[in-house]
């Protein structure tokens, strides 16, 4: 599994575990990539297009004076509830340990124990070998 630092979005999302990035058709290049192939919702993302991030050339939301903004709080709540993953926890880990360490930890966290593929945060299983049958 290869998670690149460039796949870590300003909000702390690891785009390398996103279904839009992992799917076979119309693959999204990640939040920091070009807009070609992205869903409209990703292109219009309030956090990705945040003026404060662009003006201050910030790499991550935690660098903003408004951190955590209401939009990030809402996104974090949705992901904690639906996908058992926290953007704000990711950002705090990046802030504390650096992005390279975060990426290494993500590789371990989202690696399929069965085949070594990537566990998709949105599906909850590896797209290579499928759901784990208990």
C-alpha positions as CSV (number, residue, x, y, z in Angstrom):
1,X,0.0,0.0,0.0
2,X,1.4,3.4,-0.9
3,X,0.1,6.5,0.8
4,X,1.8,9.7,-0.4
5,X,2.0,12.9,1.6
6,X,0.3,14.7,-1.3
7,X,-2.8,12.5,-0.7
8,X,-3.4,14.1,2.7
9,X,-6.0,16.8,2.3
10,X,-6.0,20.1,4.2
11,X,-8.8,18.7,6.4
12,X,-6.7,15.7,7.4
13,X,-8.5,13.2,5.1
14,X,-6.3,10.5,3.7
15,X,-7.4,10.6,0.1
16,X,-5.6,7.3,-0.4
17,X,-8.4,5.4,1.5
18,X,-11.3,7.3,-0.1
19,X,-13.6,5.3,-2.4
20,X,-13.3,8.0,-5.1
21,X,-9.5,7.5,-5.2
22,X,-9.6,3.7,-5.0
23,X,-12.4,2.9,-7.5
24,X,-11.5,1.5,-10.9
25,X,-13.5,4.1,-13.0
26,X,-13.2,7.8,-12.9
27,X,-10.5,7.8,-10.3
28,X,-10.1,11.0,-8.3
29,X,-6.5,12.2,-8.0
30,X,-7.1,13.4,-4.4
31,X,-7.9,16.8,-2.9
32,X,-4.5,18.3,-3.7
33,X,-4.6,16.9,-7.3
34,X,-6.0,18.5,-10.4
35,X,-9.7,18.8,-10.8
36,X,-10.0,16.4,-13.7
37,X,-11.8,13.3,-12.6
38,X,-13.1,14.7,-9.3
39,X,-16.7,14.7,-8.1
40,X,-18.4,18.1,-8.2
41,X,-18.7,17.9,-4.5
42,X,-15.0,17.6,-4.1
43,X,-14.3,20.4,-6.5
44,X,-16.7,22.7,-4.6
45,X,-15.5,21.6,-1.2
46,X,-15.6,24.5,1.2
47,X,-12.5,23.3,3.1
48,X,-10.4,22.6,0.0
49,X,-11.4,26.1,-1.4
50,X,-11.0,27.9,2.0
51,X,-9.7,31.4,1.3
52,X,-7.8,31.4,4.6
53,X,-5.8,28.3,3.6
54,X,-5.1,29.7,0.1
55,X,-4.1,33.2,1.3
56,X,-1.9,32.0,4.0
57,X,-0.5,29.1,1.9
58,X,-1.4,26.8,4.8
59,X,-1.0,23.1,4.2
60,X,-3.5,22.0,6.9
61,X,-6.5,23.3,8.7
62,X,-4.8,23.3,12.1
63,X,-2.6,26.1,10.9
64,X,-5.6,28.4,10.5
65,X,-6.7,30.9,13.2
66,X,-10.3,29.7,12.8
67,X,-9.4,26.0,13.5
68,X,-11.5,24.1,14.0
69,X,-14.1,25.9,11.9
70,X,-17.8,24.8,11.9
71,X,-17.5,23.1,8.5
72,X,-14.6,21.0,9.7
73,X,-16.4,20.1,12.9
74,X,-19.5,19.0,10.9
75,X,-17.3,16.9,8.5
76,X,-15.4,15.3,11.5
77,X,-18.7,14.5,13.2
78,X,-20.1,12.8,10.1
79,X,-16.9,10.7,9.5
80,X,-16.6,9.8,13.2
81,X,-20.3,8.6,13.2
82,X,-20.4,7.0,9.7
83,X,-16.9,5.7,9.1
84,X,-15.2,5.6,12.6
85,X,-12.5,8.0,11.4
86,X,-11.7,11.5,12.6
87,X,-10.3,14.4,10.5
88,X,-9.5,16.4,13.6
89,X,-7.7,13.5,15.2
90,X,-5.8,13.1,12.0
91,X,-4.8,16.7,12.0
92,X,-3.7,16.6,15.6
93,X,-1.5,13.5,14.8
94,X,0.0,15.4,11.8
95,X,0.6,18.5,14.0
96,X,2.2,16.4,16.8
97,X,4.2,13.9,14.8
98,X,4.6,15.3,11.3
99,X,3.0,14.3,8.0
100,X,5.6,11.6,7.2
101,X,5.0,9.8,10.4
102,X,1.2,10.2,10.0
103,X,1.4,8.6,6.5
104,X,3.5,5.7,7.8
105,X,0.9,5.1,10.5
106,X,-1.9,5.3,8.0
107,X,-0.3,2.6,5.8
108,X,-0.5,0.2,8.8
109,X,-3.9,1.3,9.9
110,X,-5.6,0.9,6.5
111,X,-3.7,-2.1,5.2
112,X,-5.8,-5.3,4.6
113,X,-4.6,-8.1,6.9
114,X,-5.6,-10.6,4.3
115,X,-4.0,-9.4,1.1
116,X,-2.1,-6.2,1.9
117,X,-4.5,-4.0,-0.2
118,X,-6.1,-0.8,1.0
119,X,-9.2,-0.8,3.3
120,X,-11.6,1.8,2.0
121,X,-12.8,4.1,4.7
122,X,-16.2,4.5,3.0
123,X,-16.8,0.8,2.3
124,X,-15.1,-0.5,5.4
125,X,-13.4,-3.3,3.6
126,X,-10.6,-4.0,1.1
127,X,-11.6,-3.4,-2.5
128,X,-9.2,-6.1,-3.7
129,X,-10.4,-9.1,-1.7
130,X,-13.8,-7.9,-0.4
131,X,-15.5,-7.9,2.9
132,X,-14.2,-10.1,5.7
133,X,-16.6,-12.9,6.3
134,X,-17.0,-13.9,9.9
